[in-house]
């Protein structure tokens, strides 16, 4: 029996290739790391870009929220 899910799009943004996504457990934020070396934090409720970081000139392959420290750790 196939699994049927009711998927609804909440946020759609044009960008470079996405390498990693992390969702903050307490805030309405999504951390996205990109192939172009940037990282973005979006608010999925307002669909607005909250913060952008230019990390390096190579793909950023990992990103993670650390809630207890109020950090976002990003690595390439």
Secondary structure, DSSP 8 states (H G I E B T S, - for coil): ---------------S-EEEEEE-SSSSEEEEEETTSEEEEEETTTTEEEEEEE--SS---EEEEEGGGTEEEEE-
